[in-house]
């Protein structure tokens, strides 16, 4: 479908009157119409369209920067330089996310890049960070506090350090996702890994605004205040819970029909954690038996590769 659409758009481009700079009669489309059309294009196609004409650049640039998803520190560095050189581009960004399959923020030392990027996105509505965040600076706190229009926050590895660095500076949200990414994380109830009362206080402050909550079951148990009732939460998803707790239904009465837990049918996020937990529970003898064939398989593949390489050299 995308190929057909791109071909049709290319045809319309070349149908413009001779010598006219721009899309000809297509320029009469309203801005909202252009956004609906350009939403079908990939970032690469939008970037190419920006180089076609001034008129298309004005329309495509806003769409190109509406949803930003990054996969490397190099991309983040380039984005920061671009936003600081052209601050108006930052006002177009409504969604900023770190790639869930290629997280990178935990892998490099300069936290100031994330701080500088967020400070240039005053209209941001959705923030999704896959890596744990441990940035205890006043500049980072100020950048988070400046996100006045933020509605949806997704933390892919909500470690205690991440919660302490982020939650105190975020305003009331409509949707909140808090996950733990590692099966080997210490329990939330341990004294040295407490998520701090700040998270429980934050949840209480969102009783009248929160509409959707996705959270780790152990974390919800640890911070759920006994007196809290979130009557407006219509969608509740609890990950990693061994059984459905009646306290969930009490605290989220409106979500009873749309609540779900990853108990019998685990999601893509819970399944690896459940497998790791089951593996950790195996006796050492069973682990050794299960592992015994793996090195030989790897050696067989290595030997096969060496033989194939030698055969190619003889041809």
One Martini backbone bead per residue (centre of mass of N, CA, C, O) as a GRO file, in nm:
protein
  315
    1UNK     BB    1   0.057   0.063  -0.020
    2UNK     BB    2   0.299   0.255   0.006
    3UNK     BB    3   0.395   0.234  -0.287
    4UNK     BB    4   0.137   0.341  -0.418
    5UNK     BB    5   0.134   0.613  -0.273
    6UNK     BB    6   0.412   0.716  -0.366
    7UNK     BB    7   0.350   0.705  -0.667
    8UNK     BB    8   0.111   0.901  -0.663
    9UNK     BB    9   0.266   1.140  -0.544
   10UNK     BB   10   0.473   1.160  -0.772
   11UNK     BB   11   0.264   1.223  -0.994
   12UNK     BB   12   0.157   1.486  -0.868
   13UNK     BB   13   0.421   1.638  -0.871
   14UNK     BB   14   0.451   1.620  -1.198
   15UNK     BB   15   0.163   1.785  -1.240
   16UNK     BB   16   0.276   2.042  -1.222
   17UNK     BB   17   0.328   2.328  -1.335
   18UNK     BB   18   0.533   2.477  -1.532
   19UNK     BB   19   0.768   2.644  -1.320
   20UNK     BB   20   0.656   2.549  -1.051
   21UNK     BB   21   0.700   2.585  -0.700
   22UNK     BB   22   0.545   2.295  -0.629
   23UNK     BB   23   0.215   2.126  -0.599
   24UNK     BB   24   0.012   2.315  -0.693
   25UNK     BB   25  -0.311   2.221  -0.639
   26UNK     BB   26  -0.222   2.087  -0.361
   27UNK     BB   27  -0.190   2.361  -0.195
   28UNK     BB   28  -0.508   2.373  -0.116
   29UNK     BB   29  -0.464   2.203   0.110
   30UNK     BB   30  -0.497   2.151   0.418
   31UNK     BB   31  -0.304   2.079   0.683
   32UNK     BB   32  -0.462   1.829   0.786
   33UNK     BB   33  -0.454   1.683   0.514
   34UNK     BB   34  -0.149   1.653   0.493
   35UNK     BB   35  -0.108   1.485   0.750
   36UNK     BB   36  -0.273   1.239   0.661
   37UNK     BB   37  -0.095   1.175   0.415
   38UNK     BB   38   0.204   1.177   0.550
   39UNK     BB   39   0.159   0.937   0.757
   40UNK     BB   40   0.236   0.711   0.532
   41UNK     BB   41   0.523   0.792   0.569
   42UNK     BB   42   0.842   0.758   0.605
   43UNK     BB   43   1.116   0.913   0.719
   44UNK     BB   44   1.272   0.883   0.453
   45UNK     BB   45   1.043   1.000   0.271
   46UNK     BB   46   1.017   1.272   0.414
   47UNK     BB   47   1.306   1.367   0.365
   48UNK     BB   48   1.280   1.361   0.056
   49UNK     BB   49   1.038   1.560   0.040
   50UNK     BB   50   1.188   1.810   0.163
   51UNK     BB   51   1.378   1.818  -0.116
   52UNK     BB   52   1.166   1.907  -0.340
   53UNK     BB   53   1.023   2.158  -0.184
   54UNK     BB   54   0.906   2.417  -0.003
   55UNK     BB   55   0.616   2.320   0.040
   56UNK     BB   56   0.686   2.027   0.131
   57UNK     BB   57   0.871   2.102   0.363
   58UNK     BB   58   0.661   2.238   0.546
   59UNK     BB   59   0.477   1.980   0.571
   60UNK     BB   60   0.693   1.743   0.641
   61UNK     BB   61   0.850   1.842   0.889
   62UNK     BB   62   0.633   1.815   1.105
   63UNK     BB   63   0.593   1.507   1.066
   64UNK     BB   64   0.889   1.413   1.105
   65UNK     BB   65   0.888   1.542   1.423
   66UNK     BB   66   0.654   1.413   1.585
   67UNK     BB   67   0.807   1.120   1.574
   68UNK     BB   68   1.070   1.012   1.788
   69UNK     BB   69   1.317   0.751   1.711
   70UNK     BB   70   1.590   0.598   1.880
   71UNK     BB   71   1.921   0.387   1.847
   72UNK     BB   72   2.143   0.614   1.926
   73UNK     BB   73   2.379   0.843   2.020
   74UNK     BB   74   2.421   0.967   1.743
   75UNK     BB   75   2.123   1.047   1.703
   76UNK     BB   76   2.102   1.224   1.956
   77UNK     BB   77   2.324   1.423   1.884
   78UNK     BB   78   2.193   1.522   1.620
   79UNK     BB   79   1.929   1.622   1.747
   80UNK     BB   80   2.044   1.833   1.939
   81UNK     BB   81   2.180   2.008   1.723
   82UNK     BB   82   1.921   2.068   1.564
   83UNK     BB   83   1.747   2.198   1.796
   84UNK     BB   84   1.959   2.425   1.863
   85UNK     BB   85   1.956   2.548   1.567
   86UNK     BB   86   1.620   2.469   1.554
   87UNK     BB   87   1.381   2.523   1.784
   88UNK     BB   88   1.109   2.479   1.623
   89UNK     BB   89   1.131   2.166   1.595
   90UNK     BB   90   1.067   2.095   1.898
   91UNK     BB   91   0.755   2.178   1.878
   92UNK     BB   92   0.673   1.913   1.702
   93UNK     BB   93   0.726   1.722   1.935
   94UNK     BB   94   0.519   1.449   2.079
   95UNK     BB   95   0.730   1.200   2.043
   96UNK     BB   96   0.964   1.014   2.259
   97UNK     BB   97   1.194   0.738   2.178
   98UNK     BB   98   1.339   0.444   2.274
   99UNK     BB   99   1.443   0.169   2.159
  100UNK     BB  100   1.338  -0.149   2.260
  101UNK     BB  101   1.570  -0.316   2.084
  102UNK     BB  102   1.794  -0.048   2.110
  103UNK     BB  103   1.929   0.027   2.373
  104UNK     BB  104   2.156   0.321   2.496
  105UNK     BB  105   2.151   0.508   2.758
  106UNK     BB  106   2.325   0.298   2.948
  107UNK     BB  107   2.609   0.289   2.756
  108UNK     BB  108   2.664   0.597   2.821
  109UNK     BB  109   2.785   0.885   2.999
  110UNK     BB  110   2.619   1.138   2.862
  111UNK     BB  111   2.334   1.279   3.010
  112UNK     BB  112   2.305   1.567   2.873
  113UNK     BB  113   2.161   1.489   2.610
  114UNK     BB  114   1.880   1.425   2.724
  115UNK     BB  115   1.840   1.696   2.860
  116UNK     BB  116   1.866   1.873   2.602
  117UNK     BB  117   1.634   1.743   2.447
  118UNK     BB  118   1.392   1.787   2.648
  119UNK     BB  119   1.429   2.104   2.660
  120UNK     BB  120   1.324   2.106   2.330
  121UNK     BB  121   1.015   1.974   2.426
  122UNK     BB  122   0.734   2.142   2.514
  123UNK     BB  123   0.503   1.935   2.354
  124UNK     BB  124   0.528   1.680   2.498
  125UNK     BB  125   0.331   1.360   2.541
  126UNK     BB  126   0.548   1.122   2.479
  127UNK     BB  127   0.749   0.902   2.695
  128UNK     BB  128   1.012   0.657   2.600
  129UNK     BB  129   1.212   0.445   2.819
  130UNK     BB  130   1.418   0.158   2.828
  131UNK     BB  131   1.624   0.258   3.008
  132UNK     BB  132   1.785   0.318   3.274
  133UNK     BB  133   1.764   0.604   3.504
  134UNK     BB  134   2.063   0.796   3.642
  135UNK     BB  135   1.983   1.134   3.695
  136UNK     BB  136   2.125   1.370   3.938
  137UNK     BB  137   2.005   1.662   3.818
  138UNK     BB  138   1.882   1.979   3.784
  139UNK     BB  139   1.851   1.981   3.475
  140UNK     BB  140   1.675   1.725   3.449
  141UNK     BB  141   1.448   1.819   3.633
  142UNK     BB  142   1.377   2.071   3.462
  143UNK     BB  143   1.307   1.921   3.201
  144UNK     BB  144   1.070   1.758   3.321
  145UNK     BB  145   0.907   2.004   3.437
  146UNK     BB  146   0.867   2.127   3.132
  147UNK     BB  147   0.648   1.889   3.072
  148UNK     BB  148   0.329   2.002   3.064
  149UNK     BB  149   0.202   1.790   2.822
  150UNK     BB  150   0.235   1.530   2.957
  151UNK     BB  151   0.056   1.195   2.932
  152UNK     BB  152   0.287   0.969   2.852
  153UNK     BB  153   0.461   0.718   3.046
  154UNK     BB  154   0.758   0.503   2.964
  155UNK     BB  155   0.918   0.250   3.161
  156UNK     BB  156   1.128  -0.026   3.088
  157UNK     BB  157   1.322   0.030   3.367
  158UNK     BB  158   1.196   0.051   3.694
  159UNK     BB  159   1.404   0.147   3.886
  160UNK     BB  160   1.472   0.309   4.167
  161UNK     BB  161   1.649   0.522   4.024
  162UNK     BB  162   1.443   0.601   3.809
  163UNK     BB  163   1.213   0.696   3.996
  164UNK     BB  164   1.384   0.917   4.143
  165UNK     BB  165   1.459   1.078   3.871
  166UNK     BB  166   1.143   1.119   3.761
  167UNK     BB  167   0.867   1.133   3.932
  168UNK     BB  168   0.899   1.415   4.096
  169UNK     BB  169   0.885   1.582   3.787
  170UNK     BB  170   0.597   1.481   3.719
  171UNK     BB  171   0.304   1.522   3.610
  172UNK     BB  172  -0.001   1.454   3.549
  173UNK     BB  173  -0.134   1.159   3.410
  174UNK     BB  174  -0.301   0.930   3.179
  175UNK     BB  175  -0.035   0.742   3.130
  176UNK     BB  176   0.128   0.442   3.278
  177UNK     BB  177   0.458   0.278   3.252
  178UNK     BB  178   0.593   0.002   3.458
  179UNK     BB  179   0.898  -0.175   3.425
  180UNK     BB  180   1.075  -0.482   3.441
  181UNK     BB  181   1.353  -0.637   3.265
  182UNK     BB  182   1.464  -0.817   3.506
  183UNK     BB  183   1.471  -1.125   3.673
  184UNK     BB  184   1.727  -1.038   3.874
  185UNK     BB  185   1.586  -0.851   4.041
  186UNK     BB  186   1.522  -0.720   4.320
  187UNK     BB  187   1.306  -0.685   4.546
  188UNK     BB  188   1.100  -0.425   4.636
  189UNK     BB  189   1.106  -0.490   4.959
  190UNK     BB  190   1.376  -0.415   4.981
  191UNK     BB  191   1.554  -0.174   5.140
  192UNK     BB  192   1.772  -0.122   4.892
  193UNK     BB  193   1.497  -0.120   4.667
  194UNK     BB  194   1.322   0.111   4.714
  195UNK     BB  195   1.085   0.329   4.544
  196UNK     BB  196   0.979   0.509   4.730
  197UNK     BB  197   0.726   0.724   4.839
  198UNK     BB  198   0.700   0.894   4.577
  199UNK     BB  199   0.528   0.694   4.411
  200UNK     BB  200   0.282   0.680   4.596
  201UNK     BB  201   0.231   0.985   4.585
  202UNK     BB  202   0.189   1.002   4.283
  203UNK     BB  203  -0.052   0.813   4.255
  204UNK     BB  204  -0.236   0.984   4.437
  205UNK     BB  205  -0.215   1.245   4.244
  206UNK     BB  206  -0.369   1.059   3.994
  207UNK     BB  207  -0.673   0.986   4.057
  208UNK     BB  208  -0.803   1.221   3.842
  209UNK     BB  209  -0.619   1.137   3.563
  210UNK     BB  210  -0.587   0.843   3.541
  211UNK     BB  211  -0.653   0.586   3.272
  212UNK     BB  212  -0.368   0.421   3.251
  213UNK     BB  213  -0.215   0.099   3.364
  214UNK     BB  214   0.127  -0.031   3.358
  215UNK     BB  215   0.254  -0.299   3.572
  216UNK     BB  216   0.429  -0.436   3.812
  217UNK     BB  217   0.318  -0.638   4.056
  218UNK     BB  218   0.533  -0.587   4.279
  219UNK     BB  219   0.516  -0.281   4.265
  220UNK     BB  220   0.217  -0.247   4.329
  221UNK     BB  221   0.229  -0.380   4.608
  222UNK     BB  222   0.448  -0.180   4.732
  223UNK     BB  223   0.271   0.113   4.659
  224UNK     BB  224  -0.017   0.049   4.739
  225UNK     BB  225  -0.248   0.223   4.878
  226UNK     BB  226  -0.512   0.155   5.083
  227UNK     BB  227  -0.672   0.445   5.012
  228UNK     BB  228  -0.664   0.398   4.709
  229UNK     BB  229  -0.863   0.537   4.425
  230UNK     BB  230  -0.905   0.463   4.063
  231UNK     BB  231  -1.186   0.541   3.892
  232UNK     BB  232  -1.054   0.629   3.590
  233UNK     BB  233  -0.938   0.357   3.538
  234UNK     BB  234  -0.988   0.158   3.235
  235UNK     BB  235  -0.675   0.043   3.221
  236UNK     BB  236  -0.531  -0.272   3.335
  237UNK     BB  237  -0.183  -0.392   3.368
  238UNK     BB  238  -0.034  -0.689   3.509
  239UNK     BB  239   0.290  -0.791   3.570
  240UNK     BB  240   0.406  -1.093   3.713
  241UNK     BB  241   0.159  -1.221   3.838
  242UNK     BB  242   0.059  -1.508   4.006
  243UNK     BB  243  -0.203  -1.346   4.097
  244UNK     BB  244  -0.510  -1.214   4.145
  245UNK     BB  245  -0.579  -0.929   4.320
  246UNK     BB  246  -0.832  -0.781   4.504
  247UNK     BB  247  -0.696  -0.498   4.539
  248UNK     BB  248  -0.714  -0.412   4.244
  249UNK     BB  249  -1.026  -0.391   4.225
  250UNK     BB  250  -1.053  -0.180   4.452
  251UNK     BB  251  -0.860   0.046   4.328
  252UNK     BB  252  -0.992  -0.045   4.019
  253UNK     BB  253  -1.315  -0.047   3.939
  254UNK     BB  254  -1.323   0.043   3.623
  255UNK     BB  255  -1.109  -0.207   3.532
  256UNK     BB  256  -1.247  -0.490   3.551
  257UNK     BB  257  -1.310  -0.525   3.231
  258UNK     BB  258  -0.983  -0.424   3.147
  259UNK     BB  259  -0.832  -0.628   3.305
  260UNK     BB  260  -0.488  -0.765   3.321
  261UNK     BB  261  -0.287  -1.068   3.339
  262UNK     BB  262   0.032  -1.246   3.342
  263UNK     BB  263  -0.037  -1.576   3.389
  264UNK     BB  264  -0.124  -1.789   3.173
  265UNK     BB  265  -0.072  -1.556   2.939
  266UNK     BB  266   0.216  -1.451   2.840
  267UNK     BB  267   0.394  -1.203   2.744
  268UNK     BB  268   0.676  -1.086   2.583
  269UNK     BB  269   0.788  -0.976   2.863
  270UNK     BB  270   0.726  -1.216   3.073
  271UNK     BB  271   0.836  -1.480   2.950
  272UNK     BB  272   1.146  -1.444   2.996
  273UNK     BB  273   1.119  -1.412   3.304
  274UNK     BB  274   0.988  -1.689   3.358
  275UNK     BB  275   1.218  -1.858   3.236
  276UNK     BB  276   1.440  -1.753   3.424
  277UNK     BB  277   1.305  -1.839   3.687
  278UNK     BB  278   1.288  -2.142   3.618
  279UNK     BB  279   1.591  -2.180   3.576
  280UNK     BB  280   1.674  -2.093   3.869
  281UNK     BB  281   1.501  -2.347   3.999
  282UNK     BB  282   1.693  -2.542   3.904
  283UNK     BB  283   1.889  -2.786   3.942
  284UNK     BB  284   2.218  -2.828   3.875
  285UNK     BB  285   2.191  -3.100   3.723
  286UNK     BB  286   1.982  -3.002   3.511
  287UNK     BB  287   2.153  -2.776   3.392
  288UNK     BB  288   2.390  -2.953   3.297
  289UNK     BB  289   2.221  -3.130   3.106
  290UNK     BB  290   2.111  -2.895   2.926
  291UNK     BB  291   2.414  -2.782   2.853
  292UNK     BB  292   2.584  -3.019   2.724
  293UNK     BB  293   2.513  -2.960   2.402
  294UNK     BB  294   2.598  -2.668   2.320
  295UNK     BB  295   2.908  -2.666   2.258
  296UNK     BB  296   2.886  -2.881   2.031
  297UNK     BB  297   2.713  -2.717   1.842
  298UNK     BB  298   2.911  -2.481   1.808
  299UNK     BB  299   3.145  -2.659   1.701
  300UNK     BB  300   3.003  -2.765   1.451
  301UNK     BB  301   2.962  -2.490   1.313
  302UNK     BB  302   3.261  -2.411   1.303
  303UNK     BB  303   3.354  -2.654   1.134
  304UNK     BB  304   3.168  -2.603   0.894
  305UNK     BB  305   3.282  -2.321   0.826
  306UNK     BB  306   3.574  -2.412   0.772
  307UNK     BB  307   3.512  -2.605   0.541
  308UNK     BB  308   3.372  -2.400   0.355
  309UNK     BB  309   3.614  -2.205   0.333
  310UNK     BB  310   3.812  -2.409   0.208
  311UNK     BB  311   3.645  -2.475  -0.043
  312UNK     BB  312   3.640  -2.186  -0.161
  313UNK     BB  313   3.953  -2.159  -0.190
  314UNK     BB  314   3.972  -2.409  -0.405
  315UNK     BB  315   3.798  -2.270  -0.649
   0.00000   0.00000   0.00000
